[in-house]
Amino acid sequence: MRILCLLNRDLASSLALNLLLPTLHHHQVLVGLSERVGNALSKTTEHAARRELRIAEQALPNELHFPLIERAGLPDDGSRRLTFREVEKYRGIPVIPIENPNTDIGLDTVRSFSPDLIVTIRYGTILKQPVLSIPRLGVVNLHSGILPSYRGVLAAFRALINGDAEIGCTLHFISNASIDTGDIVGVRTVSVDRRRSLLWHVLALYSPGADLISDAIGSLAKGVPLIGVPQPTNGASYYSYPTDAEWANFLDQGWRIADMADLLGALGPYAGDLLTLVPRARSIDT
């Protein structure tokens, strides 16, 4: 199959792509990246907790860790995760910016690839009907929340602040420009761990989420159509970005945003050994 993966340039999307590589290896794949999800906020209006999460998810990997990995020239020996550039370099999967497929240029890019299936994960743009009508097998999205209870952004945050015992992810069809309303293909859950940070809980959803996507691709490759279940209309809630008061409430409950141990646990697998990476990169510069 020809599969277009629309992702965001962040740590969670990179993790998801790495988890999907064994499945994608059997197909012709194009990866398109957006640069962010949601509107950018100035330093004076962005709550410190949201800024901390943004730095952990995007600024630190994209501006420091991933470039350091790439400069070190580590081999693809199958034992570590790959940056977006390394996925292209070592696995031959094109990774290109596709900021908005709804524009003429973006639409031409999608049409020229002619995907059978589009998979979206944390993608920064709502797809409109001209794009949705292109893939013959449809468009599926991995949402990092249990639908329909947690539509919108930062569903894991909402589940934690609400005191849920589990967080979850949902694979669902995108059939129109509405958000998180399409038929549900599958749901997976992860137990909440009070010892862990928000970042850990967000990232923990992408292993079961990748399993959902891999199973879906496997079925479609065998000619078995995906059967989506319409979402119930009761219990549906849509959440936008947390307010300053909600961030404060989250912290008052004792939750942390991005612990160092959780961050190193997410970034470490790209290098194998962070302690040996720095001197190796330094030697390359000199």
N, C-alpha and C positions, 0 to 999 in steps of 0.2 A: 504494500500500500504506500501511497504518498501521504505523509503526515506533516502538517504544519503545526509546530508547537509555538504558541504565543505566550511568552513568559515576561516577567519583569526582571530587570537587572538588579537582583538582590540575593541575599544568602539563601533564603528559603527556596527560591526558584532554581538556584544553582544546585542545591541539595536534591530537589525533585528531579532535575534533569539527570544528575548522576545516578539516581536510583532507577531511572527509566532507561538508561543506556543499554543494558542487556536486551530489553525488549525492542528498542528502536533500532538496534543493530540489524534486524531482519527486514527493515523497511527503508524507503527513501525519505529522508527527513530534512526539513528546513526549520531552523529556530529563528523566530523574530522576537526582538526585545523592545519593551518599553523602558523608559528611564525612571518612572515613578508611578505610584498609584495615588490618586487624590491630588489636591492642590498643594503647591509648595507654600509654606508659611515662613514669615520673616522671623528672625531671632527674637524679636520683641513680642511676637504673638504666639509663638510655638511653646507649648508647655514643656518644662524640662524633662518630664517623663517621656513624652512623645519624641522629643529630640534624642534622648538616650536610646530609645528603641530604633529610631531611624539611623543613628550612627552605627549601632550594632548590626543592623540588617543590611545597610547599604554603604555608608561612608567608609567604615573600617574595611570591609572586604573589597570594595571596588577601588578605593583610593590607596590602600596600603597593602593588605594581605595578598590579594590576588596578583597585583603587579610584582610583589616580592617573590611569589611562587614562580611566576613566569620568567622573571630574570634569573632565577636560580637554575633554570633548565632541567628540572627534575624529569626523569623518564616516566613514561606511562607503563608501569609494570603491573597494573591491575590491582595494586594494593592501596591506592589512594584516590581521593576524589579529584576531579579536574575542574579548572576554571572554565569560564565560557570560551575563552580563546584557546585553551588547551583541548576542549572538546572538538573545536574546528581543526586544530593542528594535528591531533593524534587520531581522532576518530573519523575525520573527513565529513563531519556534519556542518554545513554552512550555518554560521551564526551572524545575523545581520540586524541592524536597527530597523524596526517597523513600528514607528511611534503611533501611527494612526492609519489602520487599513481602510478607513472610510473615505479618505481623500483619494483623489484621482491616482496619485502616485502609489499610495498604499494598496489601492484596489488592483492596480496593474500588477504589482508585485505578487499579490495573492493569486490572481488569475494566471499569471505566467507560470507559477509553480503548479497550479491545478491540483490542489490537495484532494484526496479522497476523504480525509478526516482532518478536522481542526481540533486541537486540544489546547485549552487555555488554563493557565495557572498564574494567579496573581497579576494578570495582565492589566495594564493601566488604562485601556480604552474600551468603552462599551461598543460592541460590534453591532452594526446596523444591517438591515435586510440584504443589501447587495452583497455583503461579505458572507452572511449566513447562508445565502442560497448557492454558494459555490461548491462546497464539498458534498459529494453524493451521499456520504454516510453521516453527515451532520456535524455539529459542533458540540463538544462536551467540555464542561468546566469543572475543575476541582475547586470547590469552595471550602475554606477552612472553618467550617461551622456546620452544625446540624440543622438542616432545613426541614420545615420552614421556620423553626423557632429563632434562628439566628441568621437572618439575611443581612447583607451589608458588610461593613468593614470591621476588622478586629473582633471577629466572633469569639475567639479564644478569650480575649479580655472580658467580653460580656459574660461568658460562661463562668469565668473565675470570680468576677465581682458579684455575680448572682449566687455564688455558693454551690454551683453544680459539682457533682462528684465525678463527672466525665466531661470531656470536650470531644469534639468529633469533626469529621470532614465528610463532605457529600460530593459525589460525582453526579452531575446532572446535565441534561441537554440545555443548550441555549437555542431557543426557537424564535425569539424576538428581542427587541432592545430593552425589555424590562430586566431588572436585576435579580438574579437568584430565584427565579420563579419556574424554571423549566422542569420537565419530568425527571424524577430521581432514578438514577441507575443503581446506586448503592451508597451505603453509609458505613463508616468505620468509626470506632470510638477509642479513646485513650483515657486511662484513669488520671485524675488530677493528683499532683504531687505537691503538697504544700512546701516541701523543701526546695523546690525548683522555681526558677524565674518565669516571667511571662515569655521571654525569648525561648526558653526551653520548651514551654507548652506549645508555642506556635510551631516550632521546628518539628516537634514530636509527631505532628499530624501528617507529615509528608511521606513517611515510610508506609503507613497504611493507605495513604492517598495514592501513592505510586502503585501499590498493589491493585487498587481499584482500576487505575488506568491501564495497567498491564493486562489485567483480566479482560477489560473491555476491548483492547486492541487485539488480544488473542482470539476472542470470539469473532470479531469482525473479520479478521484474517482468514478464519475458517468458514466465512460466509454465514455466520450465525448473527442475526440482527440483535442489537441491544434493545431490550424492553424497558422503557421508562415508565415509572409510576407517577401519575399526576400528584402534585403536592396538595395536601389538604388545605382548605382555606382557613380553618380554625387554627389558632395558636401561632399564626404567622406574625413575625415582628421584623421591622427593618431598622437597622442601627447605622448611624453615621459616625464620624470620628468622635471619640469621647470629649466632653467638655473639660475645662480646667477643674471644675468641681468633681467630675467623675474620676479624673486622674488622681486627685487628692484623696478621694474616698478609697480608691484602689490601694494606694500607698498606706493609708490609715489602717486598712485591713491586714497589713503586714506583708503584702505582696511586693516583690522586687521586679525590676524591669529586665535587667540583663546582668546576671552574676558573671564574674570572671571565669569561674569553673565551667559554666554553661557555654560561655562564648568560646573558650578554648576547646571545649568538647566538640563544638561545631566547626571551628576553623582548623583544628589540628589535623584532621584526616586529609586535608589538601596537601600538607607538607610531609606527613609521616612523623617528623620530629622537628618541632619548632626550634629547639635548642641548636640543632646542627644547620638549620636553614640560614640563619643570619650570617654566620661567618662564610658560608658558601657564596651567598649573594654578594658579600663585601669583596670577596676575592675576585669575582667576575668584574666588578667595577674597577679594581686596581689592575 
